[in-house]
C-alpha cells in the first residue's frame, strides 16, 4: 500500500488520504557568496543518492565540462 503513495499524490486516492500531509517540508537558507550549487529535487532523487553523494556527483560532472542540462539528464537517467 505504501508503494502507491506517489500515485496518490499525483491523482488522488481516498484510501491513502490518512497517510498524506498537506504541509511540505521546508528548509530556509540565506544564499551567500560561498554557495555554488542549489539542488531543488523531490524525494525520488534521495532514494538514489544521499545529500553528499548528489553534491559530489554534480560538482564532478561540472568539473568534467557537462552543462547543467546534461547533468540533470544524466542524473535522471541513473535514478530511473
N, C-alpha and C positions, 0 to 999 in steps of 0.2 A: 504494500500500500504506500510506503514512503517513497518508493521509486517513481510514483506517479505525481509527486508534489510539484515538479517543474511544469508538468502539463496543466495542473490545476491553476497555477499562477497565470498561465498563458490564456486559457479558455474558460476557466472557472469549473469547479467541481464541488457541489454542495456537500458531498460526503467528507471532503477533506477540509472544509471551512474551519473546523476547530483547531487545525494544525497551522493555519496561515495567520500571520500578523500583518496589520496594515502599516506598522511603523518600520521604516527602513533602518538599517544600521548605518549610522553617520559618524564619520570622523572628520574633525577640522584640523587643518594645518596651515599656518601662515607661510606662504611661499617666500623664500629668500634667495639670495644670490648663489648660495651653495647647492640649491636644488637643481638637478639637471634632468629629472625624469618624473613624470606623473603617470602612474598606471591606473587607468579607470577600467574596471572589469567587473564581471559578475562572479558569483561563487564558482561557476564552471571552470574558470581559469585556475582557481586554487584547489580544484580536485586533481589537477595535474602537477602544479608547481606550488612550492612554498613561496612566501614573500621574498626571501633572499634568493631563491632559485630564479624567479622571474626577473628580478633586477639584474642578476649576474648574466642571464641569458640575453636580455635586451641590450645591456651595455656591451657584451661581447659581439653581438651582431652589428651594433652601431660601429664599433671599432673595426669590424671586418668590411665596412662600407655599405651595408644594407641601409636603405632608407626606411622610414617608419612604416610605410605601407607594406613593404616587403617583410619587415619584421612581424607585423601584425598577421600577415598571411601565413608566414612560416609557423608562428606560434599557434595560430588557429588550427592549421593542419595537424600539428602534433597533438593538440588537445582532442581533436576529433578521432 
